[in-house]
Amino acid sequence: MMNSFAELRTSISLKVVVIGVLILLLLIPVAMIRGVIEDREAVGWQAQSDIMQSWGGEQQIGGPVLILPYELVRATQYGERITETGQLQILPALLNVDVELDSEMRHRGLHEVPVYTARTLISATFAAPDWSGLGIDSAEVHWDRAVIAMSISDARATRNAPFLEVDGKRVRFEPAGVRIAQLPPQIVAPVSFYQSEENRDSSLALSIEFDVSGTRTYHVQALGDETVVNMRSNWPDPSFFGAFLPESHDVTHTGFTAGWRVTSLGRTLPAKWLESDLEQATVETAALGVELFVPVGLYQLTDRATKYAIMFIGLTFVTYFLFEVLAGLRLHPLQYLLVGFGNAIFYLLLLSLVEHVGFGIAYLLSATASAGMIAGYSLSILGNRRRAALMLGILSLLYGFLYLTLNAETYAMLAGSIGLWLSLSLIMYLTRGIDWYAIGRRGGAQEEMSL
């Protein structure tokens, strides 16, 4: 029985199984650290929500839309007269939107979020009203109640009162709730242009100017028969999104400029419609805009680092196992476990420091602390400084490789795959001449090698 126990203690196969089990067990504290990262990230989202509440949300601008109320009297088959009221809604023939986004980072505790103030100038031209196919005519329209409606998804964040300018006359917009079902809540301004009969068969040109604050995204609904949008900002990392990408753009480290030109073929709304005839159409298919993109957040980087934990722990354990096989050492599973905890604590140190000093410095401090601790422990369990220095070098390469991989946004997966391939190739090269069965038969009396 004693012989059987001794064979178990020196069994290479059993040692491999134990190491595999330890690697799996060490994924538990790593998973717990990932849970802490998720909690901290949730706190970050709450901080962002608080900033949006006080500064302004993600802004969506829609319009302007010309609204012409009408009253139609119809006679039934029984001779009764029924009055129908509604509104004719008309989109502009030409819509120009000029936007200047003045962006900055706002902080709430340890967390930050990109915000902006958008100086927006809208100019639009409406063709003369066309009554064909509508079932109403000019005489049934209440021209004195004509209004221009425009939607701002978070109108409370306007920094000045938006105004409408027609023929040199300025009129302030007022809240109106939802006058047009297909748009977010709107503001409206009266249009006196049509009160003169001679203007009712003429095109209408107007301009709208306002400043509005928002967070992260700003997008415009391309509702004109032809829509031209020009945008510029001091934000260096824009992410353009929506149904249309910019026709032209220029991105530098000091900001960006972008321009769109869109025709009416990109929207689901017709050029004109009666309120009762259109209920299900949406303007989302005509959206275009920009997100003030933060390339990779601190919590995203930290969480991405934890995904490589199994590689770190596995390669570290394999290195110690090779020391056992090639240098005739004997390490206890508890020693493996302590080294594994040393690898795992790197991620906790990284998370703790990253909120205070930024990712680069936090990574350097955490990697130095973790690698130094493991190397110091290795000096005792591996028996000499040369082996401990080799262990420190391997850990330094691993941490350096991980840092480069985390910062290689486009090639992160490629870099990780190549790194794993190189590591496995090196292990296979170093162990290519080992007769594992012979080692087992010798009961653990491995051949001494100069490591």
C-alpha positions as CSV (number, residue, x, y, z in Angstrom):
1,M,0.0,0.0,0.0
2,M,2.9,2.3,0.8
3,N,4.3,1.7,-2.7
4,S,0.9,2.5,-4.3
5,F,0.8,5.8,-2.3
6,A,4.3,6.7,-3.4
7,E,3.5,5.9,-7.0
8,L,0.4,8.2,-6.8
9,R,2.6,11.0,-5.3
10,T,5.0,10.8,-8.2
11,S,2.6,10.0,-11.0
12,I,2.9,12.5,-13.9
13,S,-0.6,11.8,-15.1
14,L,-2.1,12.5,-11.7
15,K,-0.1,15.7,-11.5
16,V,-1.4,16.8,-14.8
17,V,-5.0,16.1,-13.7
18,V,-4.4,18.0,-10.4
19,I,-3.0,21.0,-12.3
20,G,-6.0,21.0,-14.6
21,V,-8.4,20.9,-11.7
22,L,-6.6,23.8,-10.0
23,I,-6.8,25.9,-13.2
24,L,-10.6,25.3,-13.2
25,L,-10.9,26.1,-9.5
26,L,-9.0,29.4,-10.0
27,L,-11.5,30.5,-12.6
28,I,-14.0,30.9,-9.6
29,P,-12.2,33.9,-8.1
30,V,-11.6,35.3,-11.6
31,A,-15.4,35.0,-12.2
32,M,-16.0,36.8,-8.9
33,I,-13.7,39.6,-10.0
34,R,-15.6,39.9,-13.2
35,G,-18.7,40.2,-11.1
36,V,-17.1,43.1,-9.3
37,I,-16.3,44.7,-12.6
38,E,-19.9,44.4,-13.7
39,D,-21.0,46.1,-10.5
40,R,-18.6,48.9,-11.0
41,E,-19.7,49.3,-14.6
42,A,-23.3,49.5,-13.4
43,V,-22.4,52.3,-11.1
44,G,-20.8,54.0,-14.1
45,W,-23.9,53.7,-16.1
46,Q,-25.9,55.2,-13.2
47,A,-23.4,58.1,-13.1
48,Q,-24.0,58.6,-16.8
49,S,-27.7,58.5,-16.3
50,D,-27.4,61.2,-13.6
51,I,-25.4,63.4,-16.0
52,M,-27.9,62.9,-18.7
53,Q,-30.7,63.9,-16.4
54,S,-29.0,67.2,-15.5
55,W,-27.2,68.0,-18.8
56,G,-29.4,66.5,-21.5
57,G,-30.0,63.1,-23.1
58,E,-29.2,61.6,-26.5
59,Q,-30.7,64.2,-28.8
60,Q,-32.9,63.5,-31.9
61,I,-33.9,66.4,-34.1
62,G,-36.9,66.0,-36.5
63,G,-38.5,68.5,-38.8
64,P,-39.5,71.1,-39.5
65,V,-43.0,70.0,-40.6
66,L,-45.6,72.4,-41.8
67,I,-49.1,71.8,-40.3
68,L,-52.2,73.2,-41.9
69,P,-55.4,72.6,-39.9
70,Y,-58.5,72.2,-41.9
71,E,-62.3,71.9,-41.4
72,L,-64.3,69.9,-43.9
73,V,-68.1,69.8,-44.0
74,R,-69.6,66.7,-45.7
75,A,-73.2,65.8,-46.4
76,T,-74.3,62.2,-45.5
77,Q,-76.7,60.2,-47.7
78,Y,-79.4,61.3,-45.3
79,G,-78.8,64.9,-45.8
80,E,-77.0,65.5,-42.5
81,R,-74.0,67.8,-42.5
82,I,-70.9,66.4,-40.7
83,T,-67.9,68.5,-39.9
84,E,-64.5,66.8,-40.1
85,T,-61.4,68.4,-38.6
86,G,-57.9,67.4,-39.1
87,Q,-54.5,68.7,-40.2
88,L,-52.4,68.5,-43.4
89,Q,-48.8,67.8,-42.7
90,I,-46.2,68.7,-45.2
91,L,-42.4,68.0,-45.3
92,P,-39.9,70.4,-46.7
93,A,-38.7,70.2,-50.3
94,L,-35.2,71.3,-49.2
95,L,-33.8,70.9,-45.7
96,N,-30.4,72.1,-44.7
97,V,-29.0,71.4,-41.2
98,D,-25.8,72.9,-39.9
99,V,-24.5,71.6,-36.6
100,E,-21.5,72.5,-34.5
101,L,-20.9,70.1,-31.6
102,D,-18.8,71.6,-28.8
103,S,-17.9,68.5,-26.8
104,E,-16.3,67.9,-23.4
105,M,-16.0,65.2,-20.7
106,R,-18.3,65.5,-17.7
107,H,-17.4,63.7,-14.4
108,R,-19.5,62.2,-11.7
109,G,-17.3,60.9,-9.0
110,L,-14.8,58.5,-10.6
111,H,-16.9,58.2,-13.8
112,E,-16.9,60.4,-16.9
113,V,-19.1,60.7,-20.0
114,P,-18.9,62.7,-23.2
115,V,-21.4,65.6,-23.5
116,Y,-21.9,68.3,-26.0
117,T,-23.7,71.6,-26.8
118,A,-25.0,71.6,-30.3
119,R,-25.4,74.9,-32.1
120,T,-27.9,74.1,-34.7
121,L,-29.1,76.1,-37.7
122,I,-31.9,74.7,-39.8
123,S,-33.1,76.3,-43.0
124,A,-36.0,74.8,-45.0
125,T,-38.0,75.5,-48.1
126,F,-41.6,74.3,-48.5
127,A,-43.1,74.1,-51.9
128,A,-46.5,75.7,-52.5
129,P,-49.2,73.4,-51.1
130,D,-50.4,70.8,-53.6
131,W,-54.0,69.7,-52.9
132,S,-54.2,66.9,-55.5
133,G,-55.2,63.5,-54.1
134,L,-56.1,64.9,-50.6
135,G,-59.8,65.4,-50.8
136,I,-59.6,69.0,-49.5
137,D,-58.8,72.4,-51.1
138,S,-57.4,75.7,-50.1
139,A,-60.7,77.2,-48.9
140,E,-61.1,74.6,-46.2
141,V,-57.8,75.3,-44.5
142,H,-57.5,77.5,-41.5
143,W,-54.5,79.5,-42.7
144,D,-54.4,81.7,-39.6
145,R,-53.7,78.5,-37.5
146,A,-50.8,77.3,-39.6
147,V,-47.8,76.2,-37.5
148,I,-44.3,74.8,-37.9
149,A,-43.6,71.8,-35.8
150,M,-40.2,70.5,-34.9
151,S,-39.2,67.7,-32.5
152,I,-36.3,67.8,-30.0
153,S,-36.2,64.5,-28.1
154,D,-35.0,66.3,-24.9
155,A,-36.3,69.9,-25.3
156,R,-35.6,70.8,-21.7
157,A,-31.9,70.8,-22.5
158,T,-32.2,73.7,-25.0
159,R,-29.8,76.5,-23.9
160,N,-31.8,79.3,-25.5
161,A,-35.4,79.6,-26.6
162,P,-35.6,78.2,-30.2
163,F,-37.1,80.7,-32.6
164,L,-38.5,80.5,-36.1
165,E,-37.6,83.2,-38.7
166,V,-39.8,83.8,-41.8
167,D,-39.4,87.0,-43.9
168,G,-37.2,88.6,-41.3
169,K,-39.8,88.0,-38.5
170,R,-38.9,85.9,-35.5
171,V,-41.4,83.9,-33.5
172,R,-40.6,81.8,-30.4
173,F,-41.4,78.1,-30.3
174,E,-43.8,76.8,-27.6
175,P,-44.3,73.3,-26.2
176,A,-46.9,71.3,-28.1
177,G,-46.8,67.7,-26.9
178,V,-47.4,65.3,-29.8
179,R,-49.0,67.1,-32.8
180,I,-47.5,64.6,-35.3
181,A,-47.7,61.0,-34.2
182,Q,-44.7,59.9,-36.2
183,L,-42.3,62.2,-34.4
184,P,-41.1,62.5,-30.8
185,P,-42.7,65.3,-28.7
186,Q,-42.7,68.6,-30.6
187,I,-42.5,72.3,-30.2
188,V,-44.4,74.6,-32.5
189,A,-44.4,78.2,-33.8
190,P,-47.2,80.0,-35.7
191,V,-46.6,81.0,-39.3
192,S,-48.2,84.3,-40.3
193,F,-46.9,84.0,-43.8
194,Y,-50.0,82.3,-45.1
195,Q,-52.4,84.9,-43.7
196,S,-51.8,86.9,-46.8
197,E,-53.8,85.3,-49.7
198,E,-51.1,86.1,-52.2
199,N,-48.7,83.9,-50.3
200,R,-50.8,80.7,-50.3
201,D,-49.6,79.6,-53.7
202,S,-46.0,80.5,-52.9
203,S,-43.1,78.5,-51.5
204,L,-42.2,79.2,-47.9
205,A,-38.6,79.7,-46.8
206,L,-37.7,79.7,-43.1
207,S,-34.8,79.2,-40.6
208,I,-34.6,77.9,-37.1
209,E,-31.8,78.4,-34.7
210,F,-31.2,77.0,-31.3
211,D,-28.5,75.5,-28.9
212,V,-29.2,72.2,-27.2
213,S,-27.1,70.1,-24.8
214,G,-26.9,66.4,-25.0
215,T,-25.0,63.3,-24.1
216,R,-23.1,60.9,-26.4
217,T,-25.3,60.9,-29.6
218,Y,-26.8,63.5,-31.8
219,H,-28.9,62.6,-34.8
220,V,-31.1,64.2,-37.4
221,Q,-34.1,62.9,-39.3
222,A,-33.6,63.4,-43.0
223,L,-37.2,64.5,-43.7
224,G,-36.7,66.8,-46.7
225,D,-37.2,65.8,-50.3
226,E,-33.5,66.6,-50.3
227,T,-31.7,66.9,-47.0
228,V,-28.2,68.3,-46.6
229,V,-26.5,68.0,-43.2
230,N,-23.1,69.4,-42.3
231,M,-21.6,68.7,-38.9
232,R,-18.3,69.6,-37.2
233,S,-17.0,69.1,-33.7
234,N,-13.8,69.1,-31.6
235,W,-14.4,65.4,-30.7
236,P,-11.5,63.3,-32.2
237,D,-13.3,59.9,-32.2
238,P,-16.7,60.1,-34.0
239,S,-18.7,57.0,-34.8
240,F,-21.2,57.7,-37.6
241,F,-24.4,55.7,-37.4
242,G,-28.0,55.6,-38.8
243,A,-29.5,54.8,-42.1
244,F,-27.0,56.9,-44.0
245,L,-23.2,57.3,-43.6
246,P,-21.7,60.7,-44.4
247,E,-20.9,61.4,-48.1
248,S,-17.7,63.1,-46.9
249,H,-15.8,63.3,-43.6
250,D,-12.5,64.3,-42.2
251,V,-11.3,63.1,-38.8
252,T,-8.2,64.4,-37.1
253,H,-6.9,64.4,-33.5
254,T,-8.5,67.9,-33.1
255,G,-12.0,67.0,-34.2
256,F,-14.0,66.0,-37.3
257,T,-16.2,67.4,-40.1
258,A,-18.9,65.4,-41.9
259,G,-21.5,66.0,-44.6
260,W,-24.6,64.1,-45.7
261,R,-26.8,64.5,-48.7
262,V,-30.0,62.4,-48.7
263,T,-33.0,62.2,-51.0
264,S,-36.6,61.4,-50.0
265,L,-36.1,57.8,-51.2
266,G,-34.6,57.0,-47.9
267,R,-37.7,57.8,-45.8
268,T,-41.0,56.0,-45.3
269,L,-43.1,59.2,-44.9
270,P,-44.7,60.8,-48.0
271,A,-44.1,64.4,-48.9
272,K,-47.6,65.3,-47.5
273,W,-50.4,63.5,-45.7
274,L,-53.6,64.0,-43.8
275,E,-53.4,63.2,-40.1
276,S,-56.0,60.5,-40.4
277,D,-54.4,58.7,-43.3
278,L,-51.0,57.9,-41.8
279,E,-50.6,56.2,-38.4
280,Q,-48.0,53.5,-38.6
281,A,-45.1,55.1,-40.6
282,T,-41.8,55.7,-38.8
283,V,-39.0,58.2,-39.2
284,E,-36.3,55.9,-37.8
285,T,-35.4,54.7,-41.3
286,A,-34.4,58.3,-42.1
287,A,-32.0,58.8,-39.1
288,L,-28.4,59.9,-39.4
289,G,-26.0,61.1,-36.9
290,V,-22.9,60.7,-34.8
291,E,-21.9,59.2,-31.5
292,L,-19.1,60.7,-29.4
293,F,-17.3,57.4,-29.2
294,V,-15.0,56.5,-26.3
295,P,-12.7,54.0,-28.0
296,V,-12.5,51.5,-25.1
297,G,-13.8,52.2,-21.6
298,L,-11.7,51.4,-18.5
299,Y,-14.1,48.7,-17.3
300,Q,-14.3,47.3,-20.8
301,L,-10.5,47.0,-20.9
302,T,-10.4,45.5,-17.4
303,D,-13.1,43.0,-18.3
304,R,-11.4,42.1,-21.5
305,A,-8.2,41.4,-19.5
306,T,-10.0,38.9,-17.3
307,K,-10.9,36.9,-20.4
308,Y,-7.2,36.0,-20.8
309,A,-7.0,34.8,-17.2
310,I,-7.1,31.1,-18.1
311,M,-4.2,31.6,-20.5
312,F,-2.2,33.4,-17.8
313,I,-2.8,30.8,-15.1
314,G,-2.5,27.9,-17.6
315,L,0.9,29.0,-19.0
316,T,2.2,29.8,-15.6
317,F,1.3,26.4,-14.3
318,V,2.7,24.7,-17.4
319,T,6.0,26.6,-16.8
320,Y,6.2,25.3,-13.2
321,F,5.3,21.8,-14.4
322,L,8.1,21.9,-16.9
323,F,10.5,22.9,-14.1
324,E,9.3,19.8,-12.3
325,V,9.8,17.5,-15.3
326,L,13.0,19.0,-16.7
327,A,14.8,20.1,-13.5
328,G,13.8,17.3,-11.2
329,L,11.8,19.5,-8.8
330,R,8.8,18.5,-6.8
331,L,6.1,21.2,-6.2
332,H,3.1,20.7,-4.1
333,P,-0.4,21.5,-5.4
334,L,-0.8,24.1,-2.7
335,Q,2.2,26.0,-4.2
336,Y,0.5,25.9,-7.6
337,L,-2.6,27.3,-5.9
338,L,-0.8,30.2,-4.3
339,V,0.9,31.1,-7.6
340,G,-2.6,31.0,-9.3
341,F,-4.0,33.3,-6.7
342,G,-1.1,35.6,-7.4
343,N,-2.1,35.7,-11.0
344,A,-5.8,36.3,-10.1
345,I,-5.1,39.2,-7.7
346,F,-3.6,41.1,-10.7
347,Y,-7.1,41.7,-12.0
348,L,-8.4,42.9,-8.7
349,L,-5.4,45.3,-8.3
350,L,-6.0,46.5,-11.9
351,L,-9.7,47.2,-11.2
352,S,-8.9,49.0,-7.9
353,L,-6.3,51.2,-9.5
354,V,-7.8,51.9,-12.9
355,E,-10.5,54.2,-11.5
356,H,-7.8,56.4,-9.9
357,V,-4.8,56.6,-12.1
358,G,-6.0,55.5,-15.6
359,F,-5.5,52.2,-17.4
360,G,-1.8,52.5,-18.4
361,I,-0.4,53.3,-15.0
362,A,-2.8,50.9,-13.3
363,Y,-1.7,48.1,-15.6
364,L,2.0,48.8,-15.0
365,L,1.6,48.9,-11.2
366,S,-0.6,45.8,-11.0
367,A,1.6,43.7,-13.4
368,T,4.7,44.8,-11.5
369,A,3.2,43.9,-8.1
370,S,1.8,40.5,-9.3
371,A,4.9,39.5,-11.3
372,G,7.2,40.6,-8.4
373,M,5.2,38.6,-5.8
374,I,5.3,35.4,-7.9
375,A,9.0,35.8,-8.8
376,G,9.9,36.3,-5.1
377,Y,7.9,33.2,-4.2
378,S,9.5,31.3,-7.1
379,L,13.0,32.1,-5.7
380,S,12.1,29.9,-2.7
381,I,10.2,27.1,-4.4
382,L,12.3,26.8,-7.5
383,G,15.6,26.7,-5.6
384,N,17.8,29.3,-7.4
385,R,17.8,32.9,-8.8
386,R,18.2,31.8,-12.4
387,R,14.9,29.9,-12.4
388,A,13.1,32.7,-10.5
389,A,14.5,35.2,-13.1
390,L,13.3,33.0,-15.9
391,M,9.9,32.9,-14.3
392,L,9.9,36.7,-14.0
393,G,10.9,37.1,-17.6
394,I,8.0,34.8,-18.7
395,L,5.5,36.7,-16.6
396,S,6.8,40.0,-18.0
397,L,6.4,38.7,-21.6
398,L,2.8,37.6,-20.7
399,Y,1.8,40.9,-19.2
400,G,3.4,42.8,-22.0
401,F,1.7,40.7,-24.6
402,L,-1.7,41.2,-22.9
403,Y,-1.2,45.0,-22.7
404,L,-0.5,45.2,-26.4
405,T,-3.4,42.9,-27.2
406,L,-5.9,45.0,-25.1
407,N,-4.8,48.2,-26.9
408,A,-4.9,46.7,-30.4
409,E,-8.6,47.4,-31.0
410,T,-8.7,46.2,-34.6
411,Y,-6.3,43.3,-34.3
412,A,-7.0,42.2,-30.7
413,M,-8.4,38.8,-31.6
414,L,-5.6,38.2,-34.2
415,A,-2.9,39.1,-31.7
416,G,-4.4,36.9,-29.0
417,S,-4.6,33.9,-31.4
418,I,-1.0,34.4,-32.6
419,G,0.2,34.7,-29.0
420,L,-1.5,31.4,-27.9
421,W,-0.2,29.7,-31.0
422,L,3.4,30.8,-30.2
423,S,3.1,29.7,-26.6
424,L,1.8,26.3,-27.5
425,S,4.5,25.9,-30.2
426,L,7.2,26.8,-27.6
427,I,5.8,24.2,-25.1
428,M,5.7,21.5,-27.8
429,Y,9.3,22.4,-28.8
430,L,10.6,22.2,-25.2
431,T,8.9,18.9,-24.5
432,R,9.4,17.2,-27.9
433,G,12.1,14.8,-26.6
434,I,10.5,13.8,-23.3
435,D,9.4,10.2,-22.9
436,W,6.5,10.7,-20.5
437,Y,6.0,6.9,-20.0
438,A,9.6,6.6,-19.1
439,I,9.3,9.3,-16.5
440,G,6.3,7.6,-15.0
441,R,8.1,4.2,-14.8
442,R,11.0,5.8,-13.1
443,G,8.6,6.9,-10.3
444,G,9.4,10.6,-10.8
445,A,13.2,10.3,-10.9
446,Q,13.4,12.8,-13.7
447,E,16.6,13.6,-15.5
448,E,18.3,16.7,-14.2
449,M,18.7,19.5,-16.8
450,S,20.3,22.9,-16.6
451,L,17.4,25.2,-15.9
